[in-house]
Amino acid sequence: MFVGPVFSREAAVSPRRAKHYIARTVYAGGLLLLICTAWMILNGTQAVRNISDMANFGTLLFQILAPLQLALILFLSALQAASSVAVEKDRQTLILLLMSRLTNSELVLGKLLASLLNIGVMLIAAAPIFMLIVLFGGTSFAQVGWTFAVTALTALAAGSLGATVALWREKTFQSLALVAMILAAWLGLAEAAVFLNLDIAGINSRAIGLVANPVRVVIAASKPTIVTSWASTVLPFLGIAAAITGGLCSLAILRVRRWNPSRDVRRGQTNETESAQAGIDVFTGKLTDEDKVQGAAIVEQSEQLRAGHVDDRSRVQQQRSRRVWDNPVLWREAVTWAYGRKILFIRGAYWLLAACAIFAIYSMIASGQTTQVNFDDSVGVPPIGQVMIPLMVVSLMMINALAVTSITTERDGRALDLLMVTDISPKEFLFGKIAGVSIVAADMALIPIAVCFYLWFNDALSTENLIYLVVGSAVMLLFATTLGVHCGMSYGGSRQAIAVSLGTLFFLFLGVVTVIVMMISFQGNATAQLAPFLACIIGGSIGLYLSLGYNVPSTALVVACALLPLTMFYSITSLLLQDYLTVLLVVGTTFGFTTLAMMIPRLSEFLVSTGRSSLMSDD
């Protein structure tokens, strides 16, 4: 095919895998479930008297599902592309591709499109379902076409970003963290441009922000007015997304062989260099006469050493050895560069993102806009919460990514097999990983808490709410860390473990928020909404257990997975009602129990999936 054998192989092999069909079936079934749930809510709370009521339902439903699909596809595209390349690096198979006859374009475009193949299949499966919404009225096929065009180009741009960053960075965590921060910066800068509403060189920043933010563009494309406004809203964004895709792919094609192999791999080539310096031809293995004399002297010296006992041999230690802690796992995580030296670059990028958030909060405090609520834009969330919530979510996602990659990297490097035959106990391994991740990512956990203290100092946050935020953040950070370690130990495939770990956090936030938006949009009798609401909660609980309870049968996990979606729903609604103590008690109890439920099975024995059977099938 036109992109080379990498994509051709994926296109030929992917239909043989069960997950290829499971993914699109689950996605299409989930969309149908949401449509049925929305209809049950409408039919149970409001009287559908005429065609106008049906058209209003179709309009609201489409405007809920279109942004939901965009957020899901944006997350999956970036994750799939980044993890696909990063896993190749961890297994050291990318070097084999570089040694083949593949051109740079075939390698980069092949890996990119191969990683987005399942995303494309999901969009194709979802297209007929979105077209069914047109039958309700209030929505046209033009709206479906424009929303899918925006979603597809966003997926390409996010996938190009993930693949380019993964080809550039050395470690999986570095790639995932940098991609997450760039996506957050993309959306944040676009929103900042809309908020500032400045004139720059005769161009209004609000106009730029409206066409640069994919979320705002897909919301605009889902409205009936897109039939007349597509040239000023959708087309500019499609051009921006196409330019981002083309620029990132071109950069990756030009630099892929300069970035790879990395410096760590090149250090392993010093043996050949030393042999060449000794006069040995590394290609033929022949020695010159001069080298034969030098070799004879080395042999004579070796014979003299053999004359004495092996214990008589001594070597002067040039450097002072480092003392290893009682827990070597924790020592390696905290003292050595277990995640590469470029993690300092990731920290710098996070500090820059946090500095932008702090500046936005400072501007709000100075202008007195900390508690003003615009219900049209934020569903009751004050402006300062619109900045703090994304910052905390990004911190949780990065810490979770660090935790899961701390296990998958060990497995891909064949280090888990060695650890399992040493005298390291499961307790030392588990707590060493959790504590090590907490130490490495301490700044990502402490900066949001420091911002809370800053708000408290400026009287934008009460002392009581400050305590709630600090305690609740600590519980959620421990949960995110334990979830990453749990998924990394449960799944033998690195990409599967990363997807399940990050996807669980993503579902807990996005899925529950979607249910809340649906119940707010179709207002009516709360009793009539109970049945469809419980259907969504039960479906989410079953999906959570299939993900978290995989390979670890536990009654405690069954209870935890049943409570987590309900807890998130209750917490978010209580937060909107400003019942903060209830939020803390419910979140602390449920997520603390879930953390213990994931920890306890790991403390008795090494329940680690080595992934030998799925090693070749993971990609």
C-alpha positions in Angstrom: 0.0 0.0 0.0 1.0 3.6 -0.4 2.3 4.0 3.2 4.5 0.9 3.1 4.6 -2.6 4.7 4.1 -1.4 8.3 0.6 -0.3 7.7 0.0 -3.2 5.2 0.8 -5.7 7.9 -1.4 -4.0 10.5 -4.3 -3.9 8.0 -3.8 -7.6 7.3 -3.3 -8.8 10.9 -5.7 -6.5 12.8 -8.9 -8.3 11.5 -7.6 -11.5 13.0 -7.6 -10.2 16.5 -10.7 -10.3 18.7 -10.1 -6.9 20.2 -10.5 -5.4 16.7 -14.2 -6.4 16.8 -14.7 -5.9 20.5 -13.6 -2.3 20.4 -16.0 -1.2 17.7 -18.8 -3.3 19.0 -18.4 -1.9 22.5 -18.2 1.7 21.1 -21.2 1.3 18.8 -23.2 -0.4 21.6 -22.3 2.3 24.0 -23.6 5.0 21.7 -26.8 3.1 21.2 -27.1 2.6 25.0 -26.7 6.4 25.5 -29.4 7.1 22.8 -31.8 4.6 24.5 -31.0 6.1 27.9 -31.7 9.6 26.7 -35.0 8.5 25.1 -36.1 6.8 28.4 -35.3 9.9 30.3 -37.3 12.1 27.8 -40.2 9.7 27.6 -40.4 9.3 31.4 -40.1 13.0 32.3 -41.7 14.9 29.4 -44.6 14.4 27.1 -43.7 14.0 23.4 -46.7 15.5 21.7 -45.6 16.5 18.2 -42.8 16.5 15.7 -41.3 19.6 17.3 -40.6 17.7 20.6 -38.9 14.9 18.7 -36.8 17.5 16.8 -35.7 19.1 20.1 -34.7 15.7 21.4 -32.7 15.0 18.3 -30.9 18.3 18.6 -30.0 18.0 22.2 -28.9 14.4 21.8 -26.6 15.2 18.9 -25.1 18.1 20.7 -24.3 15.8 23.7 -22.8 12.9 21.7 -20.7 14.9 19.2 -18.4 16.5 21.8 -18.3 13.2 23.8 -17.1 11.4 20.7 -14.5 14.1 20.0 -13.1 14.0 23.6 -12.9 10.2 23.4 -11.3 10.1 20.0 -8.8 12.8 20.9 -7.7 10.9 24.0 -7.5 7.5 22.2 -5.7 8.8 19.1 -2.9 10.5 21.1 -2.6 7.5 23.5 -2.6 4.8 20.8 0.0 6.6 18.6 2.3 7.5 21.4 2.2 4.1 23.1 2.6 2.2 19.8 5.9 3.8 19.1 7.1 3.9 22.7 6.5 0.2 23.2 8.6 -0.5 20.0 11.4 1.5 21.7 11.1 -0.3 25.0 11.3 -3.7 23.3 14.2 -2.4 21.1 12.4 -3.5 17.9 12.4 0.0 16.5 16.1 -0.4 15.7 15.2 -3.4 13.6 12.8 -1.3 11.6 15.5 1.4 11.2 17.9 -1.3 9.9 15.4 -2.4 7.2 14.8 -1.0 3.8 11.9 1.1 5.0 12.1 4.8 4.1 11.5 7.4 6.7 8.1 8.2 5.3 7.0 4.5 5.2 8.2 4.1 8.8 6.6 7.2 10.3 3.3 7.2 8.3 3.0 3.5 8.6 3.3 3.5 12.4 0.9 6.5 12.6 -1.8 5.1 10.4 -1.4 1.6 11.9 -2.0 3.0 15.4 -5.0 4.9 14.2 -6.6 2.0 12.3 -8.9 1.0 15.2 -9.8 4.6 15.7 -10.9 4.9 12.0 -12.9 1.7 12.3 -14.7 3.0 15.4 -15.6 6.2 13.5 -16.9 4.2 10.6 -19.0 2.1 12.9 -20.4 5.2 14.7 -21.3 7.0 11.5 -24.6 5.1 10.8 -25.6 5.6 14.5 -25.2 9.3 14.2 -27.2 9.3 11.0 -30.0 7.5 12.8 -30.3 10.6 15.1 -31.2 12.6 11.9 -34.5 10.6 11.9 -35.6 12.3 15.1 -35.4 15.6 13.4 -33.7 18.8 14.3 -30.4 17.5 12.8 -29.2 17.3 9.2 -26.8 15.0 7.5 -24.6 18.1 6.9 -24.1 18.5 10.6 -23.1 14.8 10.9 -20.7 15.2 8.0 -19.0 18.4 9.5 -18.8 16.9 13.0 -17.1 13.7 11.7 -14.8 15.8 9.5 -13.7 17.8 12.6 -13.3 14.6 14.7 -11.3 12.8 12.0 -8.9 15.7 11.4 -8.5 16.1 15.2 -7.7 12.4 15.5 -5.0 12.8 12.8 -3.5 15.8 14.5 -3.5 14.1 17.9 -2.1 10.9 16.5 0.7 12.8 14.7 1.5 14.6 17.9 1.7 11.3 19.8 3.8 9.5 17.2 6.2 12.5 16.7 6.8 12.9 20.5 7.3 9.2 21.0 9.8 9.0 18.2 11.6 12.0 19.8 11.6 10.9 23.5 13.4 7.9 24.9 11.0 6.6 27.6 7.3 5.8 27.5 6.4 8.0 30.4 8.2 10.9 28.8 6.1 10.5 25.6 2.8 10.1 27.4 3.4 13.0 29.8 4.5 15.4 27.1 1.6 14.5 24.8 -0.9 15.1 27.6 0.6 18.4 28.5 0.8 19.6 24.9 -2.9 18.7 24.4 -3.8 20.5 27.6 -1.8 23.5 26.5 -3.5 23.5 23.1 -7.0 23.6 24.6 -5.9 26.0 27.4 -4.3 28.5 25.1 -7.3 28.5 22.8 -9.6 29.1 25.8 -7.2 31.8 27.0 -7.4 33.5 23.6 -11.2 33.5 23.9 -11.1 34.8 27.4 -8.6 37.6 26.8 -10.4 38.9 23.7 -7.4 41.0 22.6 -6.5 42.6 19.2 -3.2 41.3 17.9 -1.9 42.8 14.6 -5.5 43.6 13.7 -6.7 40.0 14.4 -9.0 39.4 17.4 -7.7 36.7 19.7 -11.3 35.5 20.4 -11.8 34.7 16.7 -8.6 32.7 16.8 -9.5 30.8 19.9 -12.9 29.9 18.6 -11.5 28.2 15.4 -8.4 26.7 17.1 -10.3 24.8 19.8 -11.6 21.5 18.5 -14.2 21.3 21.3 -15.7 24.6 20.4 -15.6 23.8 16.7 -17.4 20.5 17.1 -20.0 22.1 19.3 -20.5 24.8 16.6 -20.7 22.0 13.9 -23.4 20.2 15.8 -25.7 23.2 15.7 -28.2 23.7 12.8 -26.6 27.1 12.0 -23.5 25.3 10.7 -25.3 25.0 7.3 -24.6 28.7 6.7 -21.6 29.3 9.0 -19.3 26.3 8.0 -17.0 28.6 6.0 -16.1 30.7 9.0 -16.0 28.1 11.7 -15.2 24.5 10.5 -13.0 25.2 7.4 -10.4 27.3 9.3 -10.1 24.6 12.0 -9.8 21.9 9.3 -7.0 23.9 7.8 -5.3 24.3 11.2 -5.6 20.6 11.9 -4.2 19.6 8.5 -1.3 22.0 8.9 -0.5 20.5 12.4 -0.7 17.0 10.9 1.5 17.8 7.9 4.1 19.8 10.0 4.5 17.1 12.7 4.7 14.3 10.2 7.2 16.2 8.1 9.3 16.9 11.2 9.2 13.2 12.2 10.1 12.0 8.7 13.1 14.4 8.6 14.4 13.6 12.1 13.5 10.0 12.8 17.0 8.6 12.1 18.6 11.4 14.0 16.5 10.9 17.0 16.9 7.1 16.9 18.6 5.1 18.2 18.8 7.2 21.3 22.0 8.0 23.2 21.5 5.2 25.7 21.7 2.7 22.8 24.7 4.4 21.3 26.6 4.0 24.5 26.4 0.3 24.1 28.5 0.6 20.9 31.6 1.5 22.9 32.8 -2.1 22.8 33.2 -1.9 19.0 35.0 1.4 19.3 37.4 0.0 21.8 38.1 -3.0 19.6 38.8 -0.7 16.6 41.1 1.4 18.7 43.0 -1.8 19.6 43.6 -2.4 15.9 40.9 -5.1 15.3 38.9 -4.9 12.2 35.3 -5.2 13.4 34.2 -6.4 10.0 36.8 -9.1 9.2 38.3 -9.8 12.6 41.9 -9.8 11.2 44.9 -8.3 13.1 47.9 -6.6 11.7 51.5 -7.6 12.6 51.8 -4.8 15.0 48.6 -5.8 16.7 49.7 -9.4 17.0 52.7 -8.3 19.1 50.4 -6.3 21.3 48.1 -9.3 21.6 50.9 -11.6 22.6 51.8 -9.2 25.4 48.2 -9.3 26.6 48.2 -13.1 26.5 51.4 -13.2 28.6 50.0 -10.9 31.2 46.9 -13.1 31.4 49.0 -16.2 32.0 50.7 -14.4 34.8 47.4 -13.6 36.4 46.3 -17.2 36.1 49.4 -18.3 38.0 48.0 -17.0 41.2 44.8 -17.9 42.9 41.7 -16.1 41.8 41.3 -14.5 45.2 44.7 -12.9 44.8 43.5 -10.8 42.0 42.7 -7.2 43.0 41.4 -4.1 41.4 41.6 -0.6 42.7 38.2 1.0 43.0 38.4 4.4 41.4 34.9 5.6 42.5 33.1 5.4 45.8 30.3 2.9 45.5 26.8 4.0 46.4 25.0 2.4 49.3 21.7 0.7 48.4 18.8 1.1 50.7 17.0 -1.8 52.4 14.4 -1.6 49.7 16.3 -1.7 46.4 13.2 -1.1 44.4 12.6 2.2 46.1 16.3 3.1 45.9 16.3 2.6 42.2 13.1 4.6 41.7 14.2 7.5 43.9 18.0 7.7 43.5 18.8 6.5 40.0 17.6 7.9 36.7 15.1 5.0 36.3 12.9 7.1 33.9 15.7 8.7 32.0 17.4 12.0 32.5 15.0 13.7 30.1 12.3 13.6 32.8 13.7 17.0 33.9 12.4 18.2 30.5 9.0 16.8 31.4 9.1 18.5 34.7 10.0 21.8 33.1 7.1 21.5 30.7 4.7 20.7 33.6 6.0 23.7 35.5 5.4 25.9 32.5 1.8 24.6 32.2 1.3 25.2 35.9 2.8 28.7 35.6 0.2 29.5 33.0 -2.6 28.2 35.2 -1.2 30.2 38.2 -1.1 33.4 36.0 -4.7 32.8 35.0 -5.7 32.4 38.6 -3.7 35.5 39.6 -5.6 37.5 36.9 -8.9 36.3 38.2 -8.1 37.2 41.8 -6.9 40.6 40.7 -10.1 41.2 38.7 -12.4 39.7 41.4 -13.8 36.9 39.0 -13.0 34.0 41.3 -16.6 33.2 42.2 -18.6 34.5 39.3 -20.5 31.8 37.5 -21.6 31.7 33.9 -24.1 29.0 33.7 -24.3 29.1 29.9 -20.6 28.0 29.6 -19.7 26.0 32.7 -22.8 24.4 34.2 -22.3 26.2 37.5 -18.5 25.9 37.7 -16.8 29.2 38.7 -13.9 30.4 36.5 -11.3 29.5 39.1 -12.6 26.0 39.1 -12.3 25.8 35.3 -8.5 26.4 35.7 -7.9 24.2 38.8 -9.9 21.1 37.7 -7.9 20.6 34.4 -4.6 21.2 36.3 -5.5 18.5 38.9 -6.7 16.1 36.2 -3.5 16.5 34.2 -1.5 15.8 37.4 -3.5 12.7 38.1 -3.1 11.5 34.5 0.7 12.1 34.5 1.1 10.3 37.9 -1.0 7.4 36.7 1.1 7.2 33.5 4.3 7.2 35.5 3.0 4.4 37.7 1.9 2.1 34.9 5.0 2.6 32.8 7.2 1.9 35.9 5.9 -1.7 35.5 5.6 -2.1 31.8 9.1 -0.8 31.2 10.5 -3.4 33.7 8.6 -6.1 31.8 9.7 -5.0 28.4 13.3 -4.9 29.6 13.0 -8.4 31.0 13.8 -7.1 34.5 10.6 -8.4 36.1 11.7 -12.0 35.7 14.9 -11.2 37.6 13.1 -9.4 40.4 10.7 -12.3 40.9 13.5 -14.8 41.6 15.3 -12.5 44.1 14.7 -12.2 47.8 12.6 -9.1 47.3 9.2 -9.6 48.8 5.9 -8.6 47.1 5.4 -6.1 49.9 8.8 -4.4 49.2 8.1 -4.4 45.5 4.6 -2.9 45.7 5.4 -0.2 48.3 8.7 0.5 46.6 7.0 1.2 43.3 4.2 3.3 44.9 6.6 5.3 47.1 9.1 5.7 44.2 6.5 7.1 41.8 5.3 9.4 44.6 8.9 10.7 45.1 9.6 11.2 41.4 6.3 12.9 40.7 6.3 14.9 43.9 6.2 18.2 42.1 3.2 17.2 40.0 1.3 16.3 43.2 2.4 19.3 45.3 2.0 22.2 42.8 -1.9 21.9 42.7 -1.9 21.7 46.5 0.4 24.8 46.6 -2.1 26.6 44.4 -4.8 25.8 46.8 -2.8 27.4 49.6 -2.3 30.4 47.4 -6.1 30.7 46.9 -6.5 30.4 50.7 -3.9 33.1 51.3 -5.8 35.5 49.0 -9.2 34.7 50.7 -10.5 32.9 47.6 -10.8 29.7 49.5 -11.9 29.1 53.1 -9.9 27.2 55.6 -12.5 24.4 55.7 -12.5 23.9 52.0 -8.7 24.0 51.9 -8.6 21.1 54.3 -11.1 19.2 52.1 -9.1 19.9 49.0 -5.8 18.8 50.5 -7.2 15.5 52.0 -9.2 14.7 48.9 -6.2 15.4 46.6 -4.0 13.1 48.6 -6.6 10.3 48.4 -7.0 10.7 44.6 -3.2 10.8 44.1 -2.7 7.6 46.0 -5.6 6.0 44.0 -4.1 7.1 40.7 -0.7 5.7 41.6 -2.0 2.4 42.9 -4.3 2.0 39.8 -1.3 2.4 37.5 0.8 -0.2 39.4 -2.2 -2.5 39.5 -2.9 -2.3 35.8 0.8 -2.7 35.0 1.0 -5.9 37.0 -2.3 -7.3 35.7 -1.8 -7.0 31.9 1.0 -8.7 30.0 0.8 -6.3 27.1 2.3 -2.8 27.6 -0.1 -1.0 25.4 -3.1 -2.8 26.9 -2.0 -1.9 30.4 -1.4 1.7 29.6 -4.8 2.0 27.8 -6.7 0.4 30.7 -5.0 2.5 33.4 -5.4 5.9 31.7 -8.8 4.9 30.3 -10.2 4.1 33.7 -9.4 7.6 35.0 -10.7 9.0 31.7 -14.0 7.1 32.1 -14.5 8.1 35.7 -14.5 11.7 34.8 -15.9 11.9 31.3 -18.4 9.1 31.5 -20.1 10.4 34.7 -20.0 14.0 33.5 -21.8 12.9 30.3 -24.6 11.2 32.4 -25.0 14.4 34.4 -25.2 16.6 31.3 -27.9 14.3 29.9 -29.9 14.4 33.1 -29.6 18.2 33.2 -30.5 18.6 29.5 -33.7 16.4 29.7 -35.1 17.9 32.9 -38.1 16.4 34.6 -39.2 14.0 37.3 -36.1 12.6 39.1 -37.9 9.3 39.8 -38.5 8.6 36.1 -34.8 9.2 35.5 -33.7 6.6 38.0 -34.0 3.6 35.8 -31.9 4.8 32.8 -29.4 6.3 35.2 -29.0 3.0 37.0 -28.6 1.3 33.6 -25.6 3.6 32.8 -24.1 3.1 36.3 -24.4 -0.7 36.2 -22.9 -0.8 32.7 -20.0 1.3 33.8 -19.5 -0.8 36.9 -19.4 -4.0 34.8 -16.8 -2.4 32.4 -14.7 -1.3 35.4 -14.6 -4.8 36.8 -13.7 -6.4 33.5 -10.8 -3.9 33.4 -9.6 -3.8 37.0 -10.6 -7.4 38.0 -8.8 -9.0 35.1 -6.4 -11.7 36.3 -7.1 -10.7 40.0 -10.4 -12.2 41.2 -11.4 -10.3 44.3 -14.8 -9.7 46.0 -13.5 -6.4 47.3 -12.8 -5.3 43.7 -16.3 -6.2 42.7 -17.7 -4.0 45.5 -15.3 -1.2 44.6 -16.2 -1.3 40.9 -19.9 -1.2 41.7 -19.4 1.9 43.9 -17.0 4.0 41.9 -19.3 5.2 39.1 -22.1 5.9 41.7 -19.5 7.7 43.9 -18.3 9.9 41.0 -21.9 10.8 40.1 -22.9 11.6 43.7 -19.7 13.6 44.3 -20.0 15.8 41.2 -23.7 16.5 41.9 -22.9 17.3 45.6 -20.0 19.5 44.4 -22.4 21.5 42.2 -24.7 21.8 45.2 -21.7 23.1 47.3 -22.0 20.2 49.8 -18.2 19.9 50.2 -18.0 17.8 53.3 -20.1 15.1 51.8 -17.9 15.1 48.7 -14.8 14.5 50.9 -16.4 11.7 52.9 -17.8 9.8 49.9 -14.6 10.2 47.8 -12.3 9.4 50.7 -14.2 6.3 51.7 -14.8 4.8 48.3 -11.5 5.6 46.6 -9.6 4.6 49.8 -11.4 1.3 49.8 -10.7 0.8 46.1 -7.0 1.5 46.7 -6.8 -1.1 49.5 -8.8 -3.6 47.3 -6.1 -3.3 44.6 -3.2 -3.4 47.1 -4.1 -6.4 49.2 -4.0 -9.2 46.5 -0.5 -7.9 45.5 0.9 -8.2 49.0 0.7 -11.9 49.4 2.5 -13.1 46.2 3.9 -11.8 42.9 0.7 -11.7 40.8 2.5 -10.2 37.8 1.6 -11.0 34.3 4.9 -11.5 32.4 3.1 -11.3 29.0 5.2 -14.0 27.3 2.2 -15.4 25.4 1.0 -11.9 24.3 4.4 -10.5 23.6 4.2 -10.7 19.8 0.5 -10.1 19.6 0.4 -6.8 21.6 1.0 -4.7 18.5 
